[in-house]
Amino acid sequence: MTVAERTDVERVVPQAGPPSRRRPGTARPWLLLAPALLVMGGLLLYPLFRVLVLSLQDFGLRELVSGRTDWVGLDNYVQLLGDPDLWATVLPNTVVFAVVAVALTVVFGTLVALLLARLSPVVRGLVTTAIMVAWAMPAVTGTYVWVFAFAPGDGVVVQGLGAVGLVDAATADPFAGRLSFFAVAALNVVHHGFPFAALTVLAGLLTIPRELTEAAIVDGAGAWRRFRSVTFPMLRPVFAVVTVLSTIWDFKVFTQIYLMPGGDGVNRGVLTLGTWSYVESFAQSRYGLGAAIAVLLTALLLVVTVAYLRLLFREDEL
Amino acid sequence: MRAALKGLGVTGVLGFTLFPVYLMIVTALNGEANAGSRTLWPDEWTLRNFAYVVGDGGFGRYLANSLVVALCTVLAGALLALLAAVAVSRFRFRFRTSVLVMVLVIQMVPVEALVIPLFIQARNLAMLDTLAGLVVVYLAFSLPFAIWTLRGFVAAVPVELEEAAYLDGASWGRMFRSVLLPLVAPGLVATSVFSFIVAWNEFIFALTFMADEQNYTVAVGLRRFFGQHATDWGAVMAASTLITIPVMVFFVIAQKRLTDGLVAGAVKG
């Protein structure tokens, strides 16, 4: 299409033409949105409201079968907030794990992106493919493989660590201790999560004009200084998105914890808000208390999301 | 010096990313894995574990279930997300920003919070233990991300192309089919891959909703091979390989489009 034709369109269409972006029918966007909004409203928003309602009820097997409701006000929350386990284990487990996992994911992802940006196209393609392979590993199978690798006694990693003298391979059980349990979980989560960070940051890096970096080099800036003063400010929105999404994902990690030995509630020392809520509901049939825990987790995530959204939208209008 | 550092970095990244996949495949092919062999290089290579898993293990059934669920999710999700993406990137309307913020924020809702009420709802609607119940849930989960990503692809199609179609006398529906749809096809591929993976990998709802073994999806079916006392690791890893390979093939094929889509969604629409 030539420029002349284009200006023609500009001149002719606005008044008489069929619906265009400039004069949309008001109903059409809503018609287009309706199916998606209906599904998301019915299966995401309404259940969110329901879980809030459930958290105010004593909802057990009896209520599940009979359909009766037994309102108890804030009893579930009183019980939850008065539980020493919440403050001593569950909340620290959830928050510290998420913070550490996000930090590791973003830092490692950025380092990999910086490395990728410096590679020749062929090697970069190779490494990117390997990264895609790590990304593609489903959470369920990935977790089983890490569990297998760290299996007490005979897992290959435990054997390897034993061979170099870091642990006693015969007695070490990485899943028994709280710290080692979450270290394995963090390894699993970072392995699964860093590809997104690396590839997104890489895509951002490639948009930075070469001249900018070269000018910084001419001015005598070292690698760290260049990253801090050129790369990071240029890529702030990208880092913001990567950090927001990683935080949201890592706070609600469920499968990777639940499928580890003891993670399904057997070892109460490694419960997180997510697994605790699930175990209370579906193993103990205390759906009301489970819902209260879930509400607490959601509230926590909401705070994080809102904080980051404010950070984001200063940068970048929708 | 710099080259050596780069080489070291590349080796480290390759080793870290590929180690679990390697261990999984090698164990699946290890003839003695069920007899307690734990090694990075088996003495006896075999396909017996795969044969057992698909045959006596009943894993073929789970693969079929997962495939049906994932394909239904992809088809419904692509249609719904495309319509919604066109709405938010082609029209300016009241509450447009609110809808976008909701699409973004809703992704933070933890599945743990949804599984309790949805379990009770599904139970009341007799949707428990049906594949359709899972499809509806996965559709809802994949939509926000799909809409968010697709809106970048739709916005990248020049409005002038649409206007040219109108000038040629096309209706909005005709323009949608003949102009917009072909141009956003790469975006649809990217979001479809994502929806497929959401559905294929999902664990918590499949675990909670499915009671009858006949209806298990792959993520839950895997638990069959965990014994009360000893785990049949050769079988677990063979089944895991069967689950993982299709996802990996998808990812590597869609690699370019996937990352483009991410950037389109992440940086600006």
Chai-1 contact restraints between the chains, C-beta under 6 A:
chainA,res_idxA,chainB,res_idxB,connection_type,confidence,min_distance_angstrom,max_distance_angstrom,comment,restraint_id
A,R6,B,E160,contact,1.0,0.0,6.0,A-B,restraint_1
A,V9,B,E163,contact,1.0,0.0,6.0,A-B,restraint_2
A,V13,B,E163,contact,1.0,0.0,6.0,A-B,restraint_3
A,G17,B,Y166,contact,1.0,0.0,6.0,A-B,restraint_4
A,P18,B,Y166,contact,1.0,0.0,6.0,A-B,restraint_5
A,R21,B,V159,contact,1.0,0.0,6.0,A-B,restraint_6
A,P24,B,F91,contact,1.0,0.0,6.0,A-B,restraint_7
A,P29,B,A87,contact,1.0,0.0,6.0,A-B,restraint_8
A,P29,B,F91,contact,1.0,0.0,6.0,A-B,restraint_9
A,P29,B,F93,contact,1.0,0.0,6.0,A-B,restraint_10
A,L32,B,L83,contact,1.0,0.0,6.0,A-B,restraint_11
A,L32,B,V86,contact,1.0,0.0,6.0,A-B,restraint_12
A,L32,B,A87,contact,1.0,0.0,6.0,A-B,restraint_13
A,L33,B,A84,contact,1.0,0.0,6.0,A-B,restraint_14
A,L33,B,A87,contact,1.0,0.0,6.0,A-B,restraint_15
A,P35,B,L80,contact,1.0,0.0,6.0,A-B,restraint_16
A,A36,B,L80,contact,1.0,0.0,6.0,A-B,restraint_17
A,A36,B,A84,contact,1.0,0.0,6.0,A-B,restraint_18
A,A36,B,L143,contact,1.0,0.0,6.0,A-B,restraint_19
A,V39,B,L139,contact,1.0,0.0,6.0,A-B,restraint_20
A,V39,B,A140,contact,1.0,0.0,6.0,A-B,restraint_21
A,M40,B,A140,contact,1.0,0.0,6.0,A-B,restraint_22
A,M40,B,L143,contact,1.0,0.0,6.0,A-B,restraint_23
A,L43,B,A140,contact,1.0,0.0,6.0,A-B,restraint_24
A,L44,B,I106,contact,1.0,0.0,6.0,A-B,restraint_25
A,L44,B,V109,contact,1.0,0.0,6.0,A-B,restraint_26
A,L44,B,A140,contact,1.0,0.0,6.0,A-B,restraint_27
A,P47,B,L114,contact,1.0,0.0,6.0,A-B,restraint_28
A,P47,B,P117,contact,1.0,0.0,6.0,A-B,restraint_29
A,P47,B,L118,contact,1.0,0.0,6.0,A-B,restraint_30
A,R50,B,P117,contact,1.0,0.0,6.0,A-B,restraint_31
A,V51,B,A113,contact,1.0,0.0,6.0,A-B,restraint_32
A,V51,B,I116,contact,1.0,0.0,6.0,A-B,restraint_33
A,V51,B,P117,contact,1.0,0.0,6.0,A-B,restraint_34
A,V112,B,V13,contact,1.0,0.0,6.0,A-B,restraint_35
A,L115,B,G9,contact,1.0,0.0,6.0,A-B,restraint_36
A,V127,B,V10,contact,1.0,0.0,6.0,A-B,restraint_37
A,V127,B,V13,contact,1.0,0.0,6.0,A-B,restraint_38
A,T129,B,V252,contact,1.0,0.0,6.0,A-B,restraint_39
A,A130,B,L14,contact,1.0,0.0,6.0,A-B,restraint_40
A,A130,B,T17,contact,1.0,0.0,6.0,A-B,restraint_41
A,A130,B,L18,contact,1.0,0.0,6.0,A-B,restraint_42
A,I131,B,T17,contact,1.0,0.0,6.0,A-B,restraint_43
A,M132,B,F251,contact,1.0,0.0,6.0,A-B,restraint_44
A,M132,B,V252,contact,1.0,0.0,6.0,A-B,restraint_45
A,M132,B,Q255,contact,1.0,0.0,6.0,A-B,restraint_46
A,V133,B,V21,contact,1.0,0.0,6.0,A-B,restraint_47
A,V133,B,M248,contact,1.0,0.0,6.0,A-B,restraint_48
A,A134,B,T17,contact,1.0,0.0,6.0,A-B,restraint_49
A,A136,B,V247,contact,1.0,0.0,6.0,A-B,restraint_50
A,A136,B,M248,contact,1.0,0.0,6.0,A-B,restraint_51
A,A136,B,F251,contact,1.0,0.0,6.0,A-B,restraint_52
A,M137,B,T244,contact,1.0,0.0,6.0,A-B,restraint_53
A,P138,B,N201,contact,1.0,0.0,6.0,A-B,restraint_54
A,P138,B,I243,contact,1.0,0.0,6.0,A-B,restraint_55
A,V140,B,F203,contact,1.0,0.0,6.0,A-B,restraint_56
A,V140,B,A219,contact,1.0,0.0,6.0,A-B,restraint_57
A,T141,B,S240,contact,1.0,0.0,6.0,A-B,restraint_58
A,T141,B,I243,contact,1.0,0.0,6.0,A-B,restraint_59
A,T141,B,T244,contact,1.0,0.0,6.0,A-B,restraint_60
A,Y144,B,V236,contact,1.0,0.0,6.0,A-B,restraint_61
A,Y144,B,S240,contact,1.0,0.0,6.0,A-B,restraint_62
A,V145,B,P20,contact,1.0,0.0,6.0,A-B,restraint_63
A,V145,B,L23,contact,1.0,0.0,6.0,A-B,restraint_64
A,V145,B,M24,contact,1.0,0.0,6.0,A-B,restraint_65
A,A149,B,L23,contact,1.0,0.0,6.0,A-B,restraint_66
A,D154,B,R38,contact,1.0,0.0,6.0,A-B,restraint_67
A,V156,B,R38,contact,1.0,0.0,6.0,A-B,restraint_68
A,L199,B,T259,contact,1.0,0.0,6.0,A-B,restraint_69
A,T200,B,L262,contact,1.0,0.0,6.0,A-B,restraint_70
A,T200,B,A266,contact,1.0,0.0,6.0,A-B,restraint_71
A,A203,B,T259,contact,1.0,0.0,6.0,A-B,restraint_72
A,A203,B,V263,contact,1.0,0.0,6.0,A-B,restraint_73
A,V241,B,A266,contact,1.0,0.0,6.0,A-B,restraint_74
A,I248,B,M108,contact,1.0,0.0,6.0,A-B,restraint_75
A,K252,B,P110,contact,1.0,0.0,6.0,A-B,restraint_76
A,F254,B,E112,contact,1.0,0.0,6.0,A-B,restraint_77
A,F254,B,I204,contact,1.0,0.0,6.0,A-B,restraint_78
A,T255,B,F203,contact,1.0,0.0,6.0,A-B,restraint_79
A,G274,B,E112,contact,1.0,0.0,6.0,A-B,restraint_80
A,S277,B,E112,contact,1.0,0.0,6.0,A-B,restraint_81
A,Y278,B,E112,contact,1.0,0.0,6.0,A-B,restraint_82
A,S281,B,I116,contact,1.0,0.0,6.0,A-B,restraint_83
A,Y287,B,I116,contact,1.0,0.0,6.0,A-B,restraint_84
A,G290,B,I116,contact,1.0,0.0,6.0,A-B,restraint_85
A,A291,B,I116,contact,1.0,0.0,6.0,A-B,restraint_86
A,A294,B,E112,contact,1.0,0.0,6.0,A-B,restraint_87
A,A294,B,A113,contact,1.0,0.0,6.0,A-B,restraint_88
A,L297,B,P110,contact,1.0,0.0,6.0,A-B,restraint_89
A,T298,B,A113,contact,1.0,0.0,6.0,A-B,restraint_90
A,L301,B,M108,contact,1.0,0.0,6.0,A-B,restraint_91
A,T305,B,V105,contact,1.0,0.0,6.0,A-B,restraint_92
A,T305,B,M108,contact,1.0,0.0,6.0,A-B,restraint_93
A,L318,B,T97,contact,1.0,0.0,6.0,A-B,restraint_94
A,L318,B,L100,contact,1.0,0.0,6.0,A-B,restraint_95
